[in-house]
């Protein structure tokens, strides 16, 4: 005796076929669903260093090679000035010097990375210059060459030095050498 296909079986097969076709279509349609991790040029490891009576240095890293600059101003709502990053081209490490500041002045800043502005969770970061000039007797330099564990030099790196609680930084050259005055 022959068994006839029942309605629930036919309906189940039909749903399965439609599901497979829809799944293939949606996977191939990257505009609807993006597969994989979304990697952006979000600034990380943000530091304010080289603080003097008239300047500060802002440095940061990104997970992808990117370009950037710092938007800054004397009030949080007026970030009309720009400090370009050192070097040129795309990089994982970034550093920008803000020069020409006044004694004991506070500045506010946001970092622009790959044409998108980033701040500190909705608030601009801030930095304050020193309240008085520093008198330095003699010239002290920290210098050297960065080497990876295999003996090669990285294309670019940020070097941080802390002296008596003062944070200093510099970018290395393409051959890994650096000088921090």
GROMACS elastic network, one bead per residue, 0.5 to 0.9 nm:
[ bonds ]
;  ai    aj funct       b0    kb
    3     6     6  0.87777   500
    5     8     6  0.84982   500
    5     9     6  0.66043   500
    5    10     6  0.69074   500
    6     9     6  0.54912   500
    6    10     6  0.65436   500
    6    11     6  0.87803   500
    7    10     6  0.52321   500
    7    11     6  0.60663   500
    7    12     6  0.85588   500
    8    11     6  0.50436   500
    8    12     6  0.60126   500
    8    13     6  0.86404   500
    9    12     6  0.50977   500
    9    13     6  0.62505   500
    9    14     6  0.85717   500
   10    13     6  0.52306   500
   10    14     6  0.61333   500
   10    15     6  0.86775   500
   11    14     6  0.50662   500
   11    15     6  0.61866   500
   11    16     6  0.86173   500
   12    15     6  0.51688   500
   12    16     6  0.61795   500
   12    17     6  0.87301   500
   13    16     6  0.50455   500
   13    17     6  0.62404   500
   13    18     6  0.86660   500
   14    17     6  0.52323   500
   14    18     6  0.62139   500
   14    19     6  0.85298   500
   15    18     6  0.51693   500
   15    19     6  0.59836   500
   15    20     6  0.86425   500
   16    19     6  0.50728   500
   16    20     6  0.62454   500
   16    21     6  0.87092   500
   17    20     6  0.52539   500
   17    21     6  0.62609   500
   17    22     6  0.85627   500
   18    21     6  0.52311   500
   18    22     6  0.60186   500
   18    23     6  0.85043   500
   19    22     6  0.51001   500
   19    23     6  0.59972   500
   19    24     6  0.86166   500
   20    23     6  0.50954   500
   20    24     6  0.62294   500
   20    25     6  0.86139   500
   21    24     6  0.52974   500
   21    25     6  0.62430   500
   21    26     6  0.87160   500
   22    25     6  0.50965   500
   22    26     6  0.61058   500
   22    27     6  0.85954   500
   23    26     6  0.51807   500
   23    27     6  0.60991   500
   23    28     6  0.85634   500
   24    27     6  0.52937   500
   24    28     6  0.62445   500
   24    29     6  0.86093   500
   25    28     6  0.52965   500
   25    29     6  0.61396   500
   26    30     6  0.74593   500
   26    32     6  0.70413   500
   26    33     6  0.70819   500
   27    30     6  0.66861   500
   27    32     6  0.85782   500
   27    33     6  0.71484   500
   27    34     6  0.85128   500
   27    35     6  0.80611   500
   28    31     6  0.88902   500
   28    33     6  0.88738   500
   29    32     6  0.59081   500
   29    33     6  0.68885   500
   29    34     6  0.84511   500
   30    33     6  0.52050   500
   30    34     6  0.52558   500
   30    35     6  0.73748   500
   31    34     6  0.67622   500
   34    37     6  0.84210   500
   34    38     6  0.83390   500
   35    38     6  0.86005   500
   39    42     6  0.84039   500
   39    63     6  0.72821   500
   39    64     6  0.72148   500
   40    62     6  0.80924   500
   40    63     6  0.72224   500
   40    64     6  0.68554   500
   40   114     6  0.86799   500
   41    44     6  0.89945   500
   41    61     6  0.87342   500
   41    62     6  0.53840   500
   41    63     6  0.62593   500
   41    64     6  0.57854   500
   41    65     6  0.74133   500
   41    66     6  0.62833   500
   41    67     6  0.86507   500
   41    92     6  0.88983   500
   41   113     6  0.59522   500
   41   114     6  0.64439   500
   41   116     6  0.85776   500
   42    61     6  0.82496   500
   42    62     6  0.58369   500
   42    63     6  0.73338   500
   42    64     6  0.86135   500
   42   113     6  0.68542   500
   42   114     6  0.88494   500
   42   116     6  0.88088   500
   42   118     6  0.73528   500
   43    46     6  0.68799   500
   43    60     6  0.58355   500
   43    61     6  0.56655   500
   43    62     6  0.52060   500
   43    63     6  0.82094   500
   43   111     6  0.73622   500
   43   112     6  0.85452   500
   43   113     6  0.70218   500
   43   118     6  0.73182   500
   44    60     6  0.56387   500
   44    61     6  0.51881   500
   44    62     6  0.59754   500
   44    63     6  0.82602   500
   45    59     6  0.77971   500
   45    60     6  0.52912   500
   45    61     6  0.60146   500
   45    62     6  0.85182   500
   46    58     6  0.71142   500
   46    59     6  0.56687   500
   46    61     6  0.72576   500
   47    57     6  0.80901   500
   47    58     6  0.58272   500
   47    59     6  0.53682   500
   47    60     6  0.65165   500
   48    51     6  0.73567   500
   48    56     6  0.67089   500
   48    57     6  0.56730   500
   48    59     6  0.66297   500
   48   126     6  0.89249   500
   48   127     6  0.70642   500
   48   167     6  0.79767   500
   48   168     6  0.88304   500
   49    52     6  0.89649   500
   49    56     6  0.61231   500
   49    57     6  0.51541   500
   49    58     6  0.64935   500
   49    59     6  0.77789   500
   49   160     6  0.84153   500
   49   166     6  0.78914   500
   49   167     6  0.51418   500
   49   168     6  0.51913   500
   49   169     6  0.61219   500
   50    55     6  0.74373   500
   50    56     6  0.53862   500
   50    57     6  0.55655   500
   50    58     6  0.86203   500
   50    97     6  0.88175   500
   50   166     6  0.78111   500
   50   167     6  0.62107   500
   50   169     6  0.63610   500
   50   170     6  0.88296   500
   51    54     6  0.79098   500
   51    55     6  0.59877   500
   51    57     6  0.69196   500
   51   127     6  0.85726   500
   51   128     6  0.78557   500
   51   129     6  0.59360   500
   51   130     6  0.68298   500
   51   166     6  0.80145   500
   51   167     6  0.77189   500
   51   168     6  0.78381   500
   52    55     6  0.53261   500
   52    56     6  0.64207   500
   52   103     6  0.84662   500
   52   129     6  0.57348   500
   52   130     6  0.54428   500
   52   131     6  0.88007   500
   52   132     6  0.86768   500
   52   133     6  0.76197   500
   52   134     6  0.77500   500
   53    56     6  0.86031   500
   53   101     6  0.73303   500
   53   102     6  0.66128   500
   53   104     6  0.68515   500
   53   105     6  0.85621   500
   53   128     6  0.89414   500
   53   129     6  0.51554   500
   53   131     6  0.64886   500
   53   132     6  0.62010   500
   53   133     6  0.56923   500
   53   134     6  0.76618   500
   54    98     6  0.85143   500
   54    99     6  0.62513   500
   54   100     6  0.54726   500
   54   102     6  0.53254   500
   54   103     6  0.61581   500
   54   104     6  0.85551   500
   54   105     6  0.86333   500
   54   129     6  0.63812   500
   54   130     6  0.76392   500
   54   133     6  0.87974   500
   55    97     6  0.71119   500
   55    98     6  0.54578   500
   55   100     6  0.62405   500
   55   101     6  0.56538   500
   55   102     6  0.82004   500
   55   129     6  0.66682   500
   55   130     6  0.88796   500
   56    96     6  0.85645   500
   56    97     6  0.59630   500
   56    98     6  0.54058   500
   56    99     6  0.68867   500
   56   101     6  0.85182   500
   56   127     6  0.77667   500
   56   128     6  0.82788   500
   56   129     6  0.70562   500
   57    95     6  0.68101   500
   57    96     6  0.56546   500
   57    98     6  0.61089   500
   57    99     6  0.86173   500
   57   168     6  0.86958   500
   57   169     6  0.78718   500
   58    70     6  0.78766   500
   58    85     6  0.89049   500
   58    94     6  0.82755   500
   58    95     6  0.56331   500
   58    96     6  0.52934   500
   58    97     6  0.64019   500
   58    98     6  0.78077   500
   59    85     6  0.87633   500
   59    93     6  0.76576   500
   59    94     6  0.54926   500
   59    96     6  0.63820   500
   59    97     6  0.87255   500
   59   158     6  0.80074   500
   59   169     6  0.83479   500
   60    92     6  0.85748   500
   60    93     6  0.61542   500
   60    94     6  0.53061   500
   60    95     6  0.65077   500
   60   111     6  0.89431   500
   60   158     6  0.87241   500
   61    64     6  0.88407   500
   61    91     6  0.85451   500
   61    92     6  0.55280   500
   61    94     6  0.59535   500
   61    95     6  0.87586   500
   61   158     6  0.89071   500
   62    65     6  0.68475   500
   62    66     6  0.72882   500
   62    91     6  0.80564   500
   62    92     6  0.50883   500
   62    93     6  0.65898   500
   62    94     6  0.81629   500
   62   113     6  0.85642   500
   63    66     6  0.87397   500
   63    92     6  0.64578   500
   64    90     6  0.88171   500
   64    91     6  0.76498   500
   64    92     6  0.60190   500
   65    89     6  0.88593   500
   65    90     6  0.50918   500
   65    93     6  0.82371   500
   66    89     6  0.77561   500
   66    91     6  0.53748   500
   66    92     6  0.65697   500
   66    93     6  0.87284   500
   66    94     6  0.89048   500
   66   113     6  0.66328   500
   66   114     6  0.57623   500
   67    85     6  0.81138   500
   67    88     6  0.79961   500
   67    89     6  0.64719   500
   67    90     6  0.50380   500
   67    91     6  0.66137   500
   67    92     6  0.86478   500
   67    94     6  0.79982   500
   67   112     6  0.83287   500
   67   113     6  0.58739   500
   67   114     6  0.55047   500
   67   115     6  0.82140   500
   68    84     6  0.72728   500
   68    85     6  0.64308   500
   68    90     6  0.85729   500
   68    94     6  0.74076   500
   68    95     6  0.89539   500
   68    96     6  0.89529   500
   68   111     6  0.71301   500
   68   112     6  0.52481   500
   68   114     6  0.60083   500
   68   115     6  0.73839   500
   68   116     6  0.88733   500
   69    82     6  0.69004   500
   69    83     6  0.58730   500
   69    85     6  0.53111   500
   69    94     6  0.84772   500
   69    95     6  0.83605   500
   69    96     6  0.68270   500
   69   110     6  0.87288   500
   69   111     6  0.60656   500
   69   112     6  0.53214   500
   69   113     6  0.68103   500
   70    81     6  0.82661   500
   70    82     6  0.56411   500
   70    83     6  0.51039   500
   70    84     6  0.64620   500
   70    85     6  0.75296   500
   70    96     6  0.68295   500
   70    97     6  0.88502   500
   70    98     6  0.85526   500
   70   109     6  0.65319   500
   70   110     6  0.58671   500
   70   112     6  0.59728   500
   70   113     6  0.87312   500
   70   117     6  0.89834   500
   71    79     6  0.56392   500
   71    80     6  0.66524   500
   71    81     6  0.56799   500
   71    83     6  0.65434   500
   71    84     6  0.88311   500
   71   108     6  0.83992   500
   71   109     6  0.54773   500
   71   110     6  0.53162   500
   71   111     6  0.62411   500
   71   112     6  0.70821   500
   71   117     6  0.85581   500
   72    75     6  0.84244   500
   72    76     6  0.83709   500
   72    78     6  0.77744   500
   72    80     6  0.62539   500
   72    81     6  0.51816   500
   72    82     6  0.60815   500
   72    83     6  0.75884   500
   72    98     6  0.85267   500
   72   107     6  0.67207   500
   72   108     6  0.55090   500
   72   110     6  0.65082   500
   72   111     6  0.86819   500
   72   124     6  0.89387   500
   73    76     6  0.69810   500
   73    77     6  0.81835   500
   73    78     6  0.57327   500
   73    80     6  0.58884   500
   73    81     6  0.58930   500
   73    82     6  0.85402   500
   73   106     6  0.88932   500
   73   107     6  0.56624   500
   73   108     6  0.55458   500
   73   109     6  0.66164   500
   74    77     6  0.87128   500
   74    78     6  0.70639   500
   74    79     6  0.73762   500
   74   105     6  0.80416   500
   74   106     6  0.65078   500
   74   108     6  0.60806   500
   74   109     6  0.88426   500
   75    78     6  0.53770   500
   75    79     6  0.69745   500
   75   106     6  0.83604   500
   75   107     6  0.68142   500
   75   108     6  0.61433   500
   76    79     6  0.66002   500
   76   107     6  0.80956   500
   76   108     6  0.55205   500
   76   109     6  0.75548   500
   76   123     6  0.79770   500
   76   124     6  0.62301   500
   76   125     6  0.86429   500
   76   126     6  0.85786   500
   77   108     6  0.87689   500
   77   124     6  0.87770   500
   78    81     6  0.85876   500
   78   108     6  0.87055   500
   79    82     6  0.81026   500
   79   108     6  0.72240   500
   79   109     6  0.67404   500
   79   110     6  0.79406   500
   82    98     6  0.84029   500
   83    96     6  0.59784   500
   83    97     6  0.63963   500
   83    98     6  0.58534   500
   83    99     6  0.84352   500
   84    87     6  0.89610   500
   84    95     6  0.84168   500
   84    96     6  0.57682   500
   84    97     6  0.75923   500
   84    98     6  0.87160   500
   85    88     6  0.77102   500
   85    94     6  0.62884   500
   85    95     6  0.52075   500
   85    97     6  0.72355   500
   86    94     6  0.71203   500
   86    95     6  0.57264   500
   86    96     6  0.57569   500
   86    97     6  0.77650   500
   86   171     6  0.81345   500
   87    94     6  0.84870   500
   87    95     6  0.85706   500
   87   171     6  0.89894   500
   88    91     6  0.83000   500
   90    93     6  0.89386   500
   91    94     6  0.69620   500
   91   156     6  0.79225   500
   92   156     6  0.81945   500
   92   157     6  0.85835   500
   93   156     6  0.70285   500
   93   157     6  0.63984   500
   93   158     6  0.67204   500
   93   171     6  0.82749   500
   94   157     6  0.88285   500
   94   158     6  0.79283   500
   94   171     6  0.81304   500
   95   158     6  0.81204   500
   95   170     6  0.80026   500
   95   171     6  0.72631   500
   98   101     6  0.75949   500
  101   104     6  0.87494   500
  101   105     6  0.70507   500
  101   106     6  0.89632   500
  101   107     6  0.86943   500
  101   129     6  0.75198   500
  102   105     6  0.56338   500
  102   106     6  0.88692   500
  102   129     6  0.73430   500
  102   130     6  0.87960   500
  102   131     6  0.89905   500
  103   128     6  0.87742   500
  103   129     6  0.60469   500
  103   130     6  0.59366   500
  103   131     6  0.52890   500
  103   132     6  0.63539   500
  103   133     6  0.78685   500
  104   128     6  0.62226   500
  104   130     6  0.50818   500
  104   132     6  0.73316   500
  105   127     6  0.83286   500
  105   128     6  0.54666   500
  105   129     6  0.54925   500
  105   130     6  0.77915   500
  105   131     6  0.79696   500
  106   126     6  0.67495   500
  106   127     6  0.56027   500
  106   129     6  0.65657   500
  107   125     6  0.83856   500
  107   126     6  0.55231   500
  107   127     6  0.54661   500
  107   128     6  0.62996   500
  107   129     6  0.83777   500
  108   124     6  0.57945   500
  108   125     6  0.55442   500
  108   127     6  0.65889   500
  108   128     6  0.89382   500
  109   119     6  0.77242   500
  109   124     6  0.54207   500
  109   125     6  0.52723   500
  109   126     6  0.60755   500
  109   127     6  0.82203   500
  110   117     6  0.64264   500
  110   118     6  0.57382   500
  110   119     6  0.50674   500
  110   120     6  0.80269   500
  110   123     6  0.86866   500
  110   124     6  0.56287   500
  110   125     6  0.64349   500
  110   126     6  0.88749   500
  111   116     6  0.81913   500
  111   117     6  0.56817   500
  111   118     6  0.52343   500
  111   119     6  0.66040   500
  112   115     6  0.58342   500
  112   116     6  0.52465   500
  112   118     6  0.60681   500
  112   119     6  0.88941   500
  113   116     6  0.54079   500
  113   117     6  0.64723   500
  113   118     6  0.74367   500
  114   117     6  0.84859   500
  118   121     6  0.82884   500
  118   122     6  0.84389   500
  118   124     6  0.84812   500
  119   122     6  0.58759   500
  119   123     6  0.58624   500
  119   124     6  0.51563   500
  119   125     6  0.65232   500
  120   123     6  0.50377   500
  120   124     6  0.57384   500
  120   125     6  0.59367   500
  121   124     6  0.81600   500
  128   131     6  0.86960   500
  129   132     6  0.88204   500
  130   133     6  0.72056   500
  130   134     6  0.85415   500
  136   139     6  0.74661   500
  136   140     6  0.87679   500
  137   140     6  0.87365   500
  139   181     6  0.74515   500
  140   180     6  0.85892   500
  140   181     6  0.61005   500
  141   179     6  0.66629   500
  141   180     6  0.56643   500
  142   161     6  0.83533   500
  142   178     6  0.80683   500
  142   179     6  0.57035   500
  142   181     6  0.64046   500
  143   177     6  0.74177   500
  143   178     6  0.54280   500
  143   180     6  0.61934   500
  143   181     6  0.84725   500
  144   176     6  0.82546   500
  144   177     6  0.56255   500
  144   178     6  0.56484   500
  144   179     6  0.68795   500
  145   153     6  0.78365   500
  145   172     6  0.79594   500
  145   175     6  0.79580   500
  145   176     6  0.51503   500
  145   178     6  0.62136   500
  146   152     6  0.85348   500
  146   153     6  0.59610   500
  146   154     6  0.71062   500
  146   157     6  0.79555   500
  146   159     6  0.87284   500
  146   172     6  0.77268   500
  146   175     6  0.84644   500
  146   177     6  0.62715   500
  146   178     6  0.79407   500
  147   150     6  0.77198   500
  147   151     6  0.54219   500
  147   152     6  0.56231   500
  147   154     6  0.69632   500
  147   176     6  0.70696   500
  148   151     6  0.52623   500
  148   152     6  0.53943   500
  148   153     6  0.59347   500
  148   154     6  0.68836   500
  149   152     6  0.74301   500
  150   153     6  0.87767   500
  152   176     6  0.88229   500
  153   156     6  0.84107   500
  153   174     6  0.80576   500
  153   175     6  0.61035   500
  153   176     6  0.51743   500
  153   177     6  0.86037   500
  154   157     6  0.66943   500
  154   172     6  0.86411   500
  154   173     6  0.89827   500
  154   174     6  0.72294   500
  154   175     6  0.72163   500
  154   176     6  0.58978   500
  155   172     6  0.80712   500
  155   173     6  0.72738   500
  155   175     6  0.64999   500
  155   176     6  0.65902   500
  156   171     6  0.68187   500
  156   172     6  0.55055   500
  156   173     6  0.61481   500
  156   174     6  0.56667   500
  156   175     6  0.79854   500
  156   176     6  0.66170   500
  157   170     6  0.84188   500
  157   171     6  0.57007   500
  157   172     6  0.53347   500
  157   173     6  0.79771   500
  157   174     6  0.87918   500
  157   176     6  0.74390   500
  158   169     6  0.68137   500
  158   170     6  0.57981   500
  158   172     6  0.63283   500
  159   168     6  0.82305   500
  159   169     6  0.53902   500
  159   170     6  0.53779   500
  159   171     6  0.61960   500
  159   172     6  0.71192   500
  159   178     6  0.78293   500
  159   180     6  0.86047   500
  160   167     6  0.68985   500
  160   168     6  0.57052   500
  160   170     6  0.69077   500
  161   166     6  0.81117   500
  161   167     6  0.58911   500
  161   168     6  0.51155   500
  161   169     6  0.61749   500
  161   170     6  0.88981   500
  161   180     6  0.83534   500
  162   165     6  0.58413   500
  162   166     6  0.53725   500
  162   168     6  0.61582   500
  162   169     6  0.87264   500
  163   166     6  0.51423   500
  163   167     6  0.66630   500
  163   168     6  0.77913   500
  164   167     6  0.85229   500
  168   180     6  0.72903   500
  168   181     6  0.86039   500
  169   180     6  0.67128   500
  170   178     6  0.68626   500
  170   179     6  0.70425   500
  170   180     6  0.60370   500
  171   176     6  0.89334   500
  171   177     6  0.87386   500
  171   178     6  0.66879   500
  171   179     6  0.85425   500
  172   175     6  0.76063   500
  172   176     6  0.52331   500
  172   177     6  0.52780   500
  172   179     6  0.78915   500
  173   176     6  0.51942   500
  173   177     6  0.54244   500
  173   178     6  0.63697   500
  174   177     6  0.75693   500
